[in-house]
Amino acid sequence: MIGRVEKVDFPDLDLYDIDCKTDTGAYTSSIHCHDITTYRLDETGEEVVRFFLLDPSHPSFNHREFVLPVKTRRKVKNSFGESQKRIIIQTKMMLFSKVYVVELSLADRSRMNYPVLLGRKAINKRFLVDVSQKNLSHKLKISAKPL
């Protein structure tokens, strides 16, 4: 069971306890980033994406540059109803001390309240959502710490 907002870890992205909004109306999950650039590697021809996560004003911002393979590109409807073609990456997400492989679209979420949106594809067959609750995974993590 997860709530409408959770604290999520993305170990491969060096992000921990990041606020994540659960959105059963969205198919694809997304993460806030900026300076997105794609290019092909000379040696293999593989398409990769270079980006920075979060904004300098965010407490977890570390100005670290990421270069990851482009999983795919997908047309995504943003919260304002506009369709955009977005780059999708694949990474690990940790929730309730379990690791899940998830796809994230790279998006400018600077106008949103939460830097990460968890969509149906990541939730499906893994979690039930109780919209009356918040931070169920974080509360469990705190209660499990030894005294």
C-alpha positions as CSV (number, residue, x, y, z in Angstrom):
1,M,0.0,0.0,0.0
2,I,1.3,3.4,-0.9
3,G,-0.1,6.9,-0.3
4,R,-0.7,9.8,-2.5
5,V,2.8,11.1,-1.7
6,E,5.8,8.9,-0.9
7,K,9.5,9.3,-0.2
8,V,11.3,7.3,-2.8
9,D,15.0,6.4,-3.4
10,F,16.7,6.2,-6.8
11,P,20.1,4.7,-5.9
12,D,21.6,4.8,-9.4
13,L,20.7,8.6,-9.6
14,D,22.1,9.2,-6.1
15,L,18.7,10.5,-4.9
16,Y,17.3,9.5,-1.6
17,D,14.0,10.4,0.2
18,I,12.7,12.3,-2.8
19,D,9.1,13.4,-2.6
20,C,7.1,11.5,-5.2
21,K,3.4,12.1,-6.1
22,T,1.4,9.0,-6.9
23,D,-0.7,9.7,-10.0
24,T,-3.0,6.8,-11.2
25,G,-4.1,9.1,-14.0
26,A,-0.6,9.2,-15.6
27,Y,0.7,6.2,-17.5
28,T,4.4,7.1,-17.4
29,S,6.4,8.2,-14.4
30,S,8.5,11.3,-14.7
31,I,11.4,13.1,-12.9
32,H,12.3,16.7,-12.9
33,C,15.5,17.5,-14.8
34,H,17.1,20.2,-16.9
35,D,19.7,20.8,-19.7
36,I,18.6,17.6,-21.5
37,T,20.8,16.8,-24.5
38,T,21.0,13.6,-26.6
39,Y,23.8,12.3,-28.7
40,R,25.2,9.1,-30.2
41,L,28.3,7.4,-28.8
42,D,31.0,7.3,-31.5
43,E,32.2,3.8,-30.7
44,T,28.8,2.0,-30.5
45,G,26.3,4.4,-32.1
46,E,24.1,4.0,-29.0
47,E,21.9,7.0,-28.2
48,V,22.5,8.5,-24.8
49,V,21.0,11.4,-22.9
50,R,22.9,13.9,-20.7
51,F,21.0,15.8,-18.0
52,F,21.0,17.3,-14.5
53,L,18.4,16.4,-11.9
54,L,16.3,18.8,-9.9
55,D,17.0,22.5,-9.5
56,P,19.7,24.3,-7.6
57,S,17.1,25.4,-5.1
58,H,16.2,21.8,-4.2
59,P,17.9,20.4,-1.1
60,S,19.0,17.3,-2.9
61,F,20.5,19.1,-5.9
62,N,24.1,18.2,-6.3
63,H,24.9,19.6,-9.8
64,R,25.9,16.1,-10.9
65,E,25.7,15.4,-14.6
66,F,24.2,12.1,-15.7
67,V,24.7,10.3,-19.0
68,L,22.4,7.3,-19.5
69,P,21.1,5.2,-22.4
70,V,17.9,6.4,-24.0
71,K,15.4,3.6,-23.4
72,T,12.9,5.0,-25.8
73,R,10.9,8.1,-26.7
74,R,7.2,8.3,-25.9
75,K,4.4,10.8,-26.5
76,V,3.3,12.0,-23.1
77,K,0.4,14.3,-22.2
78,N,1.5,16.7,-19.5
79,S,-0.6,18.0,-16.7
80,F,-1.7,21.0,-18.8
81,G,-3.1,18.6,-21.5
82,E,-0.3,19.2,-24.0
83,S,1.3,16.3,-25.8
84,Q,5.1,16.1,-25.7
85,K,7.6,13.6,-27.1
86,R,9.8,12.8,-24.1
87,I,13.0,10.8,-23.6
88,I,12.5,7.7,-21.3
89,I,15.3,6.3,-19.2
90,Q,15.3,3.1,-17.1
91,T,16.6,3.1,-13.5
92,K,16.1,1.5,-10.2
93,M,13.6,2.8,-7.6
94,M,13.6,1.7,-4.0
95,L,10.4,1.7,-2.0
96,F,9.6,-0.3,1.2
97,S,13.2,-1.7,1.0
98,K,12.5,-3.4,-2.3
99,V,14.1,-2.5,-5.6
100,Y,12.0,-2.0,-8.7
101,V,13.1,-1.2,-12.3
102,V,11.1,1.7,-13.6
103,E,10.9,3.9,-16.6
104,L,11.1,7.7,-16.1
105,S,10.4,10.4,-18.6
106,L,12.7,13.3,-18.3
107,A,10.6,16.5,-17.9
108,D,10.7,20.0,-16.6
109,R,8.6,19.7,-13.5
110,S,9.7,23.1,-12.0
111,R,6.1,24.3,-11.9
112,M,5.0,21.2,-10.0
113,N,4.9,20.6,-6.3
114,Y,6.8,17.3,-6.5
115,P,9.9,16.5,-8.5
116,V,8.8,12.9,-9.2
117,L,5.5,11.6,-10.5
118,L,4.8,7.9,-10.1
119,G,2.5,6.7,-12.9
120,R,0.4,3.6,-13.5
121,K,3.2,1.7,-15.3
122,A,5.3,1.7,-12.2
123,I,2.4,1.1,-9.8
124,N,0.6,-1.6,-11.7
125,K,0.6,-5.1,-10.0
126,R,3.0,-3.7,-7.3
127,F,1.0,-1.4,-5.1
128,L,-2.5,-0.3,-4.1
129,V,-2.9,3.4,-3.6
130,D,-4.7,4.9,-0.5
131,V,-5.2,8.5,-1.4
132,S,-6.0,9.4,2.2
133,Q,-2.4,8.5,3.3
134,K,1.0,10.0,2.8
135,N,4.6,8.7,3.2
136,L,3.6,5.2,4.2
137,S,7.0,3.9,3.1
138,H,8.8,6.6,5.1
139,K,6.8,5.9,8.2
140,L,7.7,2.2,8.0
141,K,11.3,3.1,7.6
142,I,11.3,5.3,10.7
143,S,9.4,2.7,12.8
144,A,11.8,0.0,11.8
145,K,14.9,1.8,13.1
146,P,16.3,0.4,16.3
147,L,16.1,2.5,19.5
